[in-house]
Amino acid sequence: MQIDSDIFPSYDLAPGRVLAVESSCDETAAAVVENGRIIHSNIVASQASLHAQYGGVFPEVASRQHIRVIYSIIEQSLKKAHVSLGDLDAIAVTRGPGLPGSLVVGVNIAKGLAIASGLPLIGVNHLEAHLYSAWLYEVGQQPKLEIEFPLLVLIVSGGHTELVLMEDHLKYRSLGMTLDDAAGEAFDKVARLLNLEYPGGPSIQKAAENGNADAFDFPRAWLEGNWNFSFSGLKTAVLREIQKIKASRRPIPVQDIAASFQKAVVDVLVGKTIKAAEEFSAKHILVAGGVSANRCLRQEFQERSKYPLHIPSLDLCTDNAAMVAAAGYHRFTRGQRDNMAMDVLPNWPIAEL
């Protein structure tokens, strides 16, 4: 197997194929990735339509659905990659953070596969996995450009909004995180206020396309003096504006509110990330997580950042198993081996890595 050794100058990497399982929330996924970069398969079964009736993820429903489909998803992943368990070098699985019941399903099946095959078991942090999505590419594609350290990372998803300084592979320094709602949670909650479909991110983006982003001057919580985020106040400001419009019996300008809200979130995410990159002398910026698929966020980073910017392709922004395999590969090459006593960690900050 060929290794792009120039991409990883900091330590030697051995060839390896990793099967990964992801079930931290409402996506059931399995993937086979070679050398932490080359995607041979990446199968994802989404539960979005199942949870839409609840306006958010219903944990018990999510775990039941994982049990129903996970065997089939793993079989599809192996078949598409044209491999069997005997062709692999390790099995990686998301250990946390995430929903406890969902995590247990993935971890237990990974343990079973490890016992049956004799392959090493690698527990992976879901947030770390999102970072490694930026290194991935499909079979037949050109390798991505080298990412240089120190790297300023914005992890922005449904449950997490965090700034991390990545000083080298597997070496992190947490700078700040959300104090209340994550950006993705804020999108979901505002979408409900506007009677838009779940998940809120795509719905807000679609509604905002024909809206006036300057129609409402919603607040930005800059939290000067630290690198934390807060979106609860913004969500409350949107609620009060909607209540005021309803009281006046005027029609709610859904598109304008969506566009103005989206702009307020993006301003803070982009502004604080670029400022942190300057403060910590970062060479590149990486944006990862489900909200990194937002078109407005991508455009603002491209227009305002002077740093080389790395954002995964849209299919790798949301939860998937290829990113788990990539992170698991790096852990595997560093000698990590987990035993059958490994338990899930629903609250597992990247700072503990």
C-alpha positions as CSV (number, residue, x, y, z in Angstrom):
1,M,0.0,0.0,0.0
2,Q,1.2,3.5,-0.8
3,I,1.6,6.1,1.9
4,D,1.6,9.9,1.2
5,S,4.5,10.3,3.6
6,D,5.0,13.9,2.7
7,I,1.6,14.7,4.1
8,F,2.5,13.4,7.6
9,P,6.1,14.5,8.3
10,S,5.8,14.4,12.1
11,Y,5.8,10.6,12.5
12,D,6.0,7.4,10.5
13,L,2.8,5.7,9.5
14,A,2.3,2.1,8.7
15,P,-0.1,0.9,5.9
16,G,-3.5,-0.1,7.2
17,R,-7.1,-0.6,6.5
18,V,-9.6,0.3,9.2
19,L,-13.3,-0.6,9.4
20,A,-15.1,2.0,11.4
21,V,-18.6,2.1,13.0
22,E,-20.4,5.4,13.9
23,S,-23.6,5.5,16.0
24,S,-23.2,8.5,18.3
25,C,-26.6,10.2,17.4
26,D,-29.0,9.6,14.6
27,E,-26.8,8.3,11.8
28,T,-25.9,4.7,11.5
29,A,-22.6,4.4,9.6
30,A,-19.8,2.1,8.6
31,A,-16.7,2.7,6.4
32,V,-13.5,1.2,5.2
33,V,-10.6,3.6,5.0
34,E,-7.0,3.0,3.9
35,N,-4.0,4.7,5.5
36,G,-6.3,7.2,7.3
37,R,-7.1,9.0,4.0
38,I,-8.5,6.9,1.1
39,I,-12.2,6.1,1.4
40,H,-13.1,2.6,0.0
41,S,-16.6,2.8,1.4
42,N,-18.7,5.1,3.5
43,I,-22.2,4.0,4.1
44,V,-24.6,6.2,6.1
45,A,-28.2,5.5,7.1
46,S,-29.9,8.7,8.3
47,Q,-32.8,8.9,10.7
48,A,-33.6,12.5,10.0
49,S,-37.1,11.8,8.6
50,L,-37.8,9.5,11.5
51,H,-37.1,12.2,14.1
52,A,-38.7,15.1,12.1
53,Q,-42.1,14.4,13.8
54,Y,-40.4,15.2,17.2
55,G,-38.6,18.3,16.0
56,G,-35.3,16.8,17.2
57,V,-33.6,13.5,18.0
58,F,-35.6,11.1,20.2
59,P,-32.9,9.1,22.0
60,E,-34.9,5.8,22.5
61,V,-36.1,5.8,18.9
62,A,-32.5,6.5,17.7
63,S,-31.0,3.5,19.6
64,R,-33.7,1.1,18.4
65,Q,-33.2,2.2,14.8
66,H,-29.4,1.7,15.1
67,I,-30.1,-1.9,16.2
68,R,-32.3,-2.5,13.2
69,V,-29.9,-1.4,10.5
70,I,-26.4,-1.6,11.8
71,Y,-25.6,-5.1,10.6
72,S,-26.8,-4.3,7.1
73,I,-24.8,-1.1,7.0
74,I,-21.6,-2.9,8.0
75,E,-22.2,-5.6,5.4
76,Q,-22.7,-3.0,2.7
77,S,-19.5,-1.2,3.7
78,L,-17.4,-4.3,3.5
79,K,-19.0,-5.4,0.2
80,K,-18.5,-2.0,-1.4
81,A,-14.9,-1.9,-0.3
82,H,-14.4,-5.5,-1.6
83,V,-12.9,-6.7,1.6
84,S,-13.6,-9.2,4.4
85,L,-12.6,-8.9,8.1
86,G,-9.5,-10.8,7.3
87,D,-8.3,-8.0,4.9
88,L,-8.5,-5.4,7.7
89,D,-5.9,-4.2,10.3
90,A,-8.2,-2.7,13.0
91,I,-11.8,-1.9,13.9
92,A,-12.5,1.6,15.1
93,V,-15.7,2.8,16.8
94,T,-17.1,6.0,18.2
95,R,-16.9,5.8,21.9
96,G,-18.2,9.3,22.7
97,P,-19.4,11.9,23.0
98,G,-23.0,11.2,22.0
99,L,-26.3,9.7,23.1
100,P,-25.6,6.8,25.6
101,G,-28.0,4.4,24.0
102,S,-26.8,5.0,20.5
103,L,-23.2,4.8,21.4
104,V,-23.7,1.4,23.1
105,V,-25.1,-0.1,19.9
106,G,-22.0,0.8,17.9
107,V,-19.5,-0.1,20.6
108,N,-21.0,-3.5,21.3
109,I,-21.1,-4.6,17.7
110,A,-17.5,-3.4,17.2
111,K,-16.5,-5.5,20.2
112,G,-18.2,-8.5,18.7
113,L,-16.4,-8.0,15.4
114,A,-13.1,-7.6,17.2
115,I,-13.6,-10.8,19.1
116,A,-14.7,-12.7,16.0
117,S,-11.8,-11.5,13.9
118,G,-9.0,-11.0,16.4
119,L,-8.5,-7.5,15.1
120,P,-7.5,-4.6,17.5
121,L,-10.3,-2.5,18.8
122,I,-9.8,1.3,18.8
123,G,-12.3,3.7,20.6
124,V,-12.5,7.1,18.9
125,N,-13.6,10.5,20.1
126,H,-16.3,11.8,17.8
127,L,-15.0,15.4,17.9
128,E,-11.5,14.2,17.0
129,A,-13.0,12.2,14.1
130,H,-14.6,15.4,12.7
131,L,-11.2,16.9,12.5
132,Y,-9.8,14.1,10.5
133,S,-12.6,14.3,7.9
134,A,-10.5,17.1,6.3
135,W,-7.8,14.6,5.2
136,L,-10.1,12.1,3.5
137,Y,-10.6,11.6,-0.2
138,E,-12.3,9.0,-2.4
139,V,-10.5,6.3,-4.3
140,G,-9.5,7.7,-7.7
141,Q,-9.4,11.3,-6.5
142,Q,-6.3,13.4,-6.1
143,P,-4.9,13.6,-2.5
144,K,-5.9,16.8,-0.7
145,L,-3.4,19.6,-0.2
146,E,-1.1,19.3,2.9
147,I,-2.6,20.8,6.1
148,E,0.0,22.6,8.1
149,F,0.3,22.9,11.9
150,P,-0.4,24.7,14.1
151,L,-4.0,24.4,12.8
152,L,-6.9,26.5,14.2
153,V,-10.0,24.3,14.2
154,L,-13.6,25.3,14.5
155,I,-15.8,22.3,15.4
156,V,-19.4,23.4,14.8
157,S,-22.3,20.9,14.9
158,G,-25.6,20.2,16.5
159,G,-24.2,19.5,19.9
160,H,-20.8,21.1,19.8
161,T,-19.3,24.5,19.1
162,E,-15.6,24.6,20.0
163,L,-12.3,26.3,19.0
164,V,-9.3,24.0,19.2
165,L,-5.6,24.6,18.5
166,M,-4.3,21.4,16.8
167,E,-0.5,21.6,17.2
168,D,0.2,18.3,15.5
169,H,-1.5,15.0,14.8
170,L,-3.4,13.9,17.9
171,K,-2.2,16.9,19.9
172,Y,-4.9,19.4,20.9
173,R,-5.4,22.4,23.0
174,S,-9.0,23.4,23.7
175,L,-9.4,27.2,23.5
176,G,-13.1,27.7,24.1
177,M,-16.6,26.2,23.7
178,T,-20.2,27.0,23.8
179,L,-21.6,28.1,27.2
180,D,-25.2,27.2,26.3
181,D,-26.7,26.3,22.9
182,A,-24.3,25.0,20.2
183,A,-24.7,26.6,16.8
184,G,-26.6,23.6,15.4
185,E,-29.0,23.6,18.4
186,A,-29.7,27.2,17.8
187,F,-30.5,26.5,14.1
188,D,-32.9,23.7,15.2
189,K,-34.7,25.8,17.8
190,V,-35.1,28.9,15.6
191,A,-36.3,26.6,12.8
192,R,-39.1,25.4,15.1
193,L,-40.0,29.0,16.0
194,L,-40.4,29.7,12.3
195,N,-42.3,26.4,11.7
196,L,-39.6,25.1,9.4
197,E,-38.7,21.4,9.0
198,Y,-36.2,19.5,11.1
199,P,-33.2,19.5,10.8
200,G,-33.0,23.2,11.2
201,G,-29.7,23.9,9.5
202,P,-30.8,23.1,5.9
203,S,-34.2,24.6,6.5
204,I,-32.8,27.9,7.7
205,Q,-30.3,28.0,4.9
206,K,-33.1,27.4,2.3
207,A,-35.4,30.0,3.8
208,A,-32.6,32.5,4.0
209,E,-31.8,32.3,0.3
210,N,-34.5,34.9,-0.6
211,G,-34.3,36.8,2.7
212,N,-32.8,40.2,3.7
213,A,-30.0,39.4,6.1
214,D,-30.0,43.1,7.3
215,A,-33.7,43.2,8.0
216,F,-33.2,42.5,11.7
217,D,-30.2,43.5,13.8
218,F,-30.0,40.5,16.0
219,P,-27.3,40.5,18.8
220,R,-23.9,39.0,18.5
221,A,-22.4,37.5,21.7
222,W,-18.7,38.2,21.2
223,L,-17.7,37.4,24.8
224,E,-14.6,39.5,24.7
225,G,-11.6,38.2,26.5
226,N,-12.2,34.5,25.9
227,W,-12.8,32.1,23.0
228,N,-16.2,30.8,24.2
229,F,-19.5,31.0,22.4
230,S,-23.1,31.7,23.4
231,F,-26.2,31.5,21.2
232,S,-28.9,31.4,23.8
233,G,-29.4,35.2,23.8
234,L,-29.6,35.2,20.0
235,K,-32.3,32.5,20.1
236,T,-34.2,34.5,22.7
237,A,-34.0,37.7,20.6
238,V,-35.5,35.8,17.6
239,L,-38.3,34.5,19.8
240,R,-39.1,38.0,21.1
241,E,-39.1,39.5,17.6
242,I,-41.6,36.8,16.5
243,Q,-43.8,37.4,19.5
244,K,-43.8,41.1,18.8
245,I,-44.7,40.6,15.1
246,K,-47.5,38.2,16.1
247,A,-48.9,40.7,18.6
248,S,-49.1,43.3,15.8
249,R,-51.0,40.7,13.6
250,R,-48.5,41.2,10.8
251,P,-47.4,38.2,8.8
252,I,-44.1,36.7,10.0
253,P,-41.3,37.5,7.5
254,V,-39.8,34.0,7.8
255,Q,-37.2,34.5,5.1
256,D,-35.9,37.8,6.5
257,I,-35.7,36.4,10.1
258,A,-33.9,33.3,8.8
259,A,-31.4,35.3,6.9
260,S,-30.8,37.7,9.7
261,F,-30.4,34.9,12.3
262,Q,-28.0,33.0,10.0
263,K,-25.9,36.1,9.5
264,A,-25.6,36.7,13.2
265,V,-24.4,33.1,13.9
266,V,-22.0,33.1,11.0
267,D,-20.5,36.5,11.9
268,V,-19.5,35.3,15.4
269,L,-18.2,31.9,14.2
270,V,-16.1,33.4,11.5
271,G,-15.0,36.4,13.4
272,K,-13.8,34.5,16.5
273,T,-12.1,31.8,14.5
274,I,-10.0,34.2,12.5
275,K,-9.2,36.3,15.5
276,A,-8.0,33.1,17.3
277,A,-5.9,32.1,14.3
278,E,-4.2,35.4,14.5
279,E,-3.7,35.2,18.3
280,F,-2.2,31.7,18.2
281,S,-0.2,32.1,15.0
282,A,-2.0,29.4,13.2
283,K,-0.8,28.5,9.7
284,H,-4.1,27.1,8.4
285,I,-7.8,27.0,9.5
286,L,-10.0,23.9,9.5
287,V,-13.8,24.0,9.9
288,A,-15.5,20.7,10.6
289,G,-18.9,19.4,11.9
290,G,-22.4,19.4,10.5
291,V,-22.8,23.2,10.5
292,S,-19.7,23.5,8.3
293,A,-22.0,22.4,5.4
294,N,-23.8,25.8,5.7
295,R,-23.3,27.7,2.5
296,C,-23.2,31.1,4.1
297,L,-20.6,30.0,6.6
298,R,-18.3,28.6,3.9
299,Q,-18.6,31.8,1.8
300,E,-17.8,34.1,4.7
301,F,-14.7,32.1,5.6
302,Q,-13.6,32.1,2.0
303,E,-14.1,35.8,1.7
304,R,-12.7,36.9,5.1
305,S,-9.9,34.5,5.9
306,K,-6.4,35.2,4.8
307,Y,-5.4,31.7,6.0
308,P,-5.5,28.6,3.8
309,L,-8.9,27.1,4.6
310,H,-9.9,23.4,4.8
311,I,-13.5,22.4,4.9
312,P,-14.6,18.8,4.2
313,S,-16.8,18.0,1.3
314,L,-20.5,18.2,2.1
315,D,-20.9,14.4,2.6
316,L,-18.1,14.4,5.2
317,C,-19.4,17.3,7.2
318,T,-22.2,15.4,8.8
319,D,-21.7,12.3,11.0
320,N,-20.1,9.5,9.0
321,A,-17.8,6.5,9.7
322,A,-15.0,7.4,7.3
323,M,-13.9,10.2,9.7
324,V,-14.0,7.7,12.6
325,A,-11.7,5.3,10.5
326,A,-9.3,8.2,9.8
327,A,-9.0,9.2,13.4
328,G,-8.9,5.5,14.5
329,Y,-6.0,4.9,12.0
330,H,-3.9,7.6,13.6
331,R,-4.6,6.1,17.1
332,F,-3.8,2.7,15.8
333,T,-0.4,3.7,14.4
334,R,0.4,5.3,17.7
335,G,-0.2,2.0,19.5
336,Q,-3.7,2.5,21.0
337,R,-5.4,-0.8,21.7
338,D,-8.7,-1.0,23.7
339,N,-10.0,-4.0,25.5
340,M,-13.4,-5.5,25.9
341,A,-14.0,-3.6,29.1
342,M,-14.1,-0.3,27.1
343,D,-17.3,1.6,27.9
344,V,-19.0,4.5,26.2
345,L,-18.2,8.1,27.2
346,P,-21.3,10.2,26.5
347,N,-19.5,13.3,27.7
348,W,-16.0,13.1,26.4
349,P,-14.4,16.5,25.7
350,I,-11.6,16.7,23.2
351,A,-9.5,18.4,25.9
352,E,-9.1,15.0,27.6
353,L,-7.2,13.7,24.6
